[in-house]
């Protein structure tokens, strides 16, 4: 367990086995595997993800689907990290001093992981075009940009939304680099989340939400300047979405203030109450948006629409992912995972939540929540894009191999 008295108090047992740089690499590798599974399952459900993000399709039916290339990259990343951690364990042997001294091994693994996203790997049957497209999109998104719809706007939005769930991973990456390059520091020592100053890491955590906020404002201005705004509305939904992302900033700021106050031993009652209100607002607003706007479900709609006989209670008529019970389960899961911060409200869980193993689990659960969210967000976008003058059901039928498969999950 963490805090084992037989090891140095500065380095907990979890970090002796799984130092912070390996946790960062693990989440990155997990993200690649997760995206491959997203593509694979949605491909099976006849949802064309590449067309939604305006990624070039396969020129021949003999070419392998996109998810195969993603799996190959994920396998290469996994093998690299597995080899690195085995070498690290053999050298460090969970000895606190050696774990700190050999921090260059996990940091080298981080460098190799980054290189595998950049280097051409065609000889290893790993396509470079997908990784090049990811880096180009990441570059545009990181500057607050947003492509036009015809150029892949949905892909930009999807990536920016994913980054908000990886904010803590980005923060941990900075902490690893800060500790590694600090004089007499070590990236495998007990994580110093104040490295670089009290508020530098919180500022980094806020960047993904700021990126998404700016994208919403760009969409709002595009609607306001559009000659077709009579049919598209005045853009209020984009402002409401921007307001949702802005609720993340008070949470981040108050978290930093609470940590600083606890360190200095100053009273925190008023800060704690403000933090609670900020977390509650952010979680419930985001949950509402997931269900109502991102997934187009009717759970929070008016009674007539929610109870319509055309679809299961609180859902919608077209369900491409699975049966209604899965949607109800995912709604409940999304709410639960958006409220993991509530463990801090329980006195007997508050201490546990500050352990390194607990922090890692919370990060993992948020990444898992976002992975599940992607399935239903992409499904919703596909339904919106296939609802044309040809008729929704006609287009859907053309995307399935058999009528029976269509009827199984589409109400």
Buried (B, 14 or more C-beta within 10 A) or exposed (E): EBEEEEBBEEBBBBBBBBBBBBBBBBBBBBBBBBBBBBBBBBBEBBBBBBEBBBBEEEEEEEEEBBBBBBBBBBBBBBEBBEEBBEBBBEEBEEBBEBBBBBBBBBBBBBEBBEEBBEEEBEEEEBBBEBBEBBEEBBEBBBEBBBBEEEEBBBBBBBBBBBBBBBBBBBBBBBBBBBBBEBEEBBBBBBBBBBBBEEBBBBBBBBBBBBBBBBBBBBBBEBBEEEEEEEEEEEBEBBBBBBEBBBBBBBBBBBBBBBBBBEEEEEEBEEBBEBBBEBBBBBBBBBBBBBBBBBBBBBBBBEEEEBEBEEBBEBBBBBBBBBEBEBBBEBBEBBBEBBBBBBBBEEEEEEEEBEBBBBBBEBBBBBBBBBBBBBBBBBBBBBBEBBEEEEEBEEBBBEBBEEEEEBEEBBE
